[in-house]
Amino acid sequence: MSLVLYFVFALAFLAALATMIVKISHALGDSPQTVRAARAAGVSIVTGYSAIGCGAVTLIGSALMIAEASRPATLFAIGLAALVLGIGFILGVTILRYFARPLQARGLVDAPQVAAPIAAVQV
């Protein structure tokens, strides 16, 4: 019973945080300059986050089975899964915010130089 409870909570955490990454990528992609970069980065980040998160949930669940799934061990495992998934979420959003910035702000492209208008000289 406690193993099922652990997986329900851990996978719910994972799904909720993955959904938040997608929503944040859509919110950061409001600018016409960054819409494609933010959405592409959001999909890539949420895919990696979900894969690594599922692996972490599975590893913690296997440790829970080794600990014979007592109630304190289950609560510890749920807390550990929330902590690990939260740290991964923070890292994912930080990377997403970097890729959602325009290229000029990241220093990858020189800012366009705008020349001053040439005044017509009257003769």
C-alpha positions as CSV (number, residue, x, y, z in Angstrom):
1,M,0.0,0.0,0.0
2,S,2.7,2.5,0.9
3,L,4.6,1.8,-2.4
4,V,1.4,2.6,-4.3
5,L,0.9,5.8,-2.3
6,Y,4.5,6.8,-3.0
7,F,4.2,6.4,-6.7
8,V,0.9,8.2,-6.8
9,F,2.3,11.3,-5.0
10,A,5.7,11.2,-6.8
11,L,4.2,10.9,-10.3
12,A,1.6,13.6,-9.5
13,F,4.4,15.9,-8.5
14,L,6.3,15.1,-11.7
15,A,3.2,15.7,-13.9
16,A,2.4,19.0,-12.2
17,L,5.9,20.4,-12.5
18,A,6.2,19.3,-16.1
19,T,3.0,21.0,-16.9
20,M,4.3,24.2,-15.2
21,I,7.4,24.1,-17.3
22,V,5.3,24.0,-20.5
23,K,3.1,26.9,-19.2
24,I,6.1,29.0,-18.3
25,S,7.6,28.4,-21.8
26,H,4.4,29.6,-23.3
27,A,4.4,32.7,-21.0
28,L,8.0,33.5,-21.9
29,G,7.3,33.1,-25.6
30,D,5.0,36.1,-25.7
31,S,7.6,38.2,-27.5
32,P,7.7,37.8,-31.3
33,Q,11.6,37.6,-31.0
34,T,11.6,34.7,-28.6
35,V,8.4,32.7,-29.3
36,R,10.0,29.9,-31.3
37,A,13.1,29.6,-29.1
38,A,11.0,29.5,-25.9
39,R,8.6,26.9,-27.1
40,A,11.3,24.7,-28.6
41,A,13.4,25.0,-25.4
42,G,10.2,24.3,-23.3
43,V,9.5,21.0,-25.2
44,S,13.2,19.9,-24.9
45,I,13.4,20.8,-21.3
46,V,10.2,19.1,-20.3
47,T,11.2,16.0,-22.1
48,G,14.5,15.8,-20.3
49,Y,12.9,16.7,-17.0
50,S,10.3,14.0,-17.3
51,A,12.8,11.3,-18.2
52,I,15.2,12.2,-15.4
53,G,12.3,12.7,-13.0
54,C,10.9,9.2,-13.8
55,G,14.3,7.7,-13.2
56,A,14.6,9.5,-9.9
57,V,11.2,8.4,-8.8
58,T,11.9,4.8,-9.7
59,L,15.3,4.8,-7.9
60,I,13.7,6.2,-4.7
61,G,10.9,3.7,-5.1
62,S,13.3,0.8,-5.3
63,A,15.1,2.1,-2.1
64,L,11.6,2.2,-0.5
65,M,11.2,-1.5,-1.2
66,I,14.5,-2.2,0.3
67,A,13.5,-0.3,3.4
68,E,10.5,-2.7,3.7
69,A,8.0,0.2,3.0
70,S,7.2,1.3,6.6
71,R,5.2,4.4,7.0
72,P,8.1,6.7,8.0
73,A,10.1,5.4,5.1
74,T,7.2,6.2,2.8
75,L,6.9,9.7,4.1
76,F,10.7,10.2,3.7
77,A,10.6,8.8,0.2
78,I,7.7,11.2,-0.8
79,G,9.6,14.1,0.7
80,L,12.9,13.1,-1.1
81,A,11.1,12.8,-4.4
82,A,9.5,16.2,-4.0
83,L,12.9,17.7,-3.1
84,V,14.6,16.1,-6.1
85,L,11.9,17.0,-8.5
86,G,11.8,20.6,-7.2
87,I,15.5,21.1,-7.7
88,G,15.2,19.7,-11.2
89,F,12.3,22.1,-11.9
90,I,14.3,25.1,-10.7
91,L,17.2,24.1,-13.0
92,G,14.8,23.6,-16.0
93,V,13.1,26.9,-15.6
94,T,16.5,28.7,-15.2
95,I,17.7,27.2,-18.5
96,L,14.3,28.0,-20.1
97,R,14.6,31.6,-19.1
98,Y,18.1,31.8,-20.6
99,F,16.9,30.5,-24.0
100,A,13.8,32.7,-24.0
101,R,15.9,35.9,-24.0
102,P,16.7,37.5,-27.3
103,L,20.0,36.7,-28.9
104,Q,21.3,40.3,-28.4
105,A,20.6,40.0,-24.6
106,R,22.6,36.7,-24.5
107,G,25.6,38.4,-26.2
108,L,25.4,35.9,-29.1
109,V,24.7,38.5,-31.8
110,D,25.9,42.1,-32.0
111,A,23.1,44.6,-31.5
112,P,22.2,46.2,-34.7
113,Q,23.9,49.5,-35.3
114,V,21.5,52.3,-36.2
115,A,23.1,55.2,-38.0
116,A,22.0,58.7,-37.3
117,P,20.0,60.2,-40.2
118,I,22.1,62.2,-42.5
119,A,21.0,65.8,-42.6
120,A,20.5,67.3,-46.0
121,V,22.9,70.2,-46.6
122,Q,21.3,73.2,-48.2
123,V,23.5,75.0,-50.7
